[in-house]
């Protein structure tokens, strides 16, 4: 919860537009209470039975997370992954490399499984 408070501080100071905070699901209601008390938009996504991802920040960023839907992070398309990384403030060049890598893997998968096997 101390890290959550620090993330809230960074958001309130304008250092971040969107925060992704992973925490034990037993802290969910305490975390939601803190965000509601501060008037901060948020979305909760379950990671497992014992962990959640808490996205919070600017309304526009949260609206995009809602638009993407209730997916696990590893189910994001390369485009969704790129947008998320960019909104979280990750290194733009690293995000470009990550996107290109994911697209290459996607193309290889599609080629392998959707190309007719000609003998």
N, C-alpha and C positions, 0 to 999 in steps of 0.2 A: 504493500500500500504506500510505502514511502516513495517508491519509484513512480507510482501513479500520481502522487502529489507533485513530484518534480515535473512530470509530463504536463500536468495541468498548469503549473507555473510557467513552463516554456510556451505553452499555447497562449496563455493569457498575456505574455510579454511579446507575442507576435513572432517568436522564433520558429514556430511550426504552424502550418495551416491544417494539418491532419496528423493524428497520432494513432499508431497501432500499438496497443498495450496488451500483452498476453498475461493472463493471471489465472490462478486457481479458481475454479468455479464457486468455491465456498465464499469468495470475496465479492461475488457478482453484485449482490444487493447493496453492499457498502459502497462499491465503486459507482453504481448507478445513482445512489443517493447523493454522493459527492458531486457528480456531474450535473444532476438536476438542480442541486443547491446553487451551483455556479451558473446555471442557465446555458450549459454547453450541450450542443447537439451530439448524439452518439448512436451507435448501432452495436449490438452484441451478436457475435457469431460463435457457435459452439465449435471447438476444436476436437474435443473428446468428452467423455463423461466427466472428466475432472478438470478440464481446461477450457477457457474461453478467450476469444480475441475481442477486445474492446476497441472499436474505432471511435475517435471523437475529434471534433474540430469544427471548422467552418461549415455552415449549412450546405453550401454548394458541393463540398467534398463528400459530406455524408450522403447527400442525395445521389451522388455517383455510386457510392458503395451500395446504397439501397437499389439502384438501377441494375447493378451487376447481379444482385440477388444473393440468396443464401447459399453460397458455395464455399467450399474450403479453398484456401489459398492455392493449393496444388491443382485445383480444378479451373483456375483462371485461364482464359485464353492468353496468348502472348500479348495481345493488345491491352487486355484488362490488367495484366501483370505490369506492363509498361506504364500505364496510367497510374496505377497504385504506387509504384516506386517513385514516379515523378511527383505525385501529390505528397508523398511522405518525405520528399526532399533528398532522396538518394542521389548520388553522383550521376549527372545526366549521361556522361560518356559510358559509365558502367551499365546504366539502364539500356542504352543503345546496344551495347555488346550483348547483354542478357537477352534482349528482344530478338536480335539476329540469331543468336544461338537457339532460342526456343523455336523460331520460325524454321530454322534448318532441320531441327529434330521433327517438327510437325510435317515438313515436306518429305523427309525420309520415311516417316511412318506411313503417310498417305501413299507414297510411291510403292513401298513394300507390300502394303495390304490391299491397295486398290488397282494395281497394275495387273492386267491379265497375265497369267503364266503361260508363255508361248514356248512350246517345246521344239 
